[in-house]
Amino acid sequence: QQTTWKNPIIMVANTPMDTDKIKIWGARVRVSSMTEVANIEQAEKLKMKLKCQDIMQHNINIFINRQLIYDYPEQIFRQNGISSIEHADFEGVERLALVTGGEIVSTFGNPEKVKLGKCDLIEQVMIGEDKLMR
C-alpha cells in the first residue's frame, strides 16, 4: 500500500469484513463431505467479494473500518487501488467521520445516499516501531 494520499476520498465504516475460512472452520455444520464445506466456503467468499464491489462503487481511495479487515477483502481493495485501515477504535471512527465531513457507513448498496469524507493529506509516519496515520 502507498504511504501518502493527497486529497483522498475516505469511507469511514463499521462493518464485518472477516467472512472467511476461520468463521467456517469455527462453526458447527453437518455435512456429508468436505466438498460441501468447500461449497459453503466458496459462497462466503463470493458474498465478501460482492460486498467489496459494493464498497468500491463509491469511488473511494481509503476505506477505514472499525472492525477487522481480513486478507481476502484487503487483497481485493489493494488490487483496485484502495488502501484500507482496520480496527480503528469506536471514538476514533466517530472523530474521523466528523473531521473529514463523512458519516459512518454500514450498508453500501446506495452510493448516492452515502456522505464520504475528504481531507488534504493522509500520510503514514513511524514513531519508534509503530506505523501511524496522520
BELFEN-V650428 format. One record per residue. PHI is phi in whole degrees, 0 to 359 (* if undefined). Layout:
# BELFEN-V650428
phi
PHI
PHI
This chain:
# BELFEN-V650428
phi
*
288
243
222
230
257
51
286
259
242
252
257
226
225
211
290
234
234
283
198
303
299
295
297
287
275
268
254
224
263
226
263
202
292
299
294
296
298
295
296
299
298
296
294
294
296
300
292
298
295
296
298
297
299
295
292
299
279
55
261
257
230
243
252
239
292
259
298
240
282
301
298
295
297
297
299
299
300
296
252
76
252
268
236
233
247
60
289
290
299
296
297
296
297
295
300
299
295
285
269
83
260
227
283
253
230
232
232
285
234
304
291
263
260
262
271
266
215
202
282
204
234
220
269
233
255
237
65
258
265
264
233
252
225
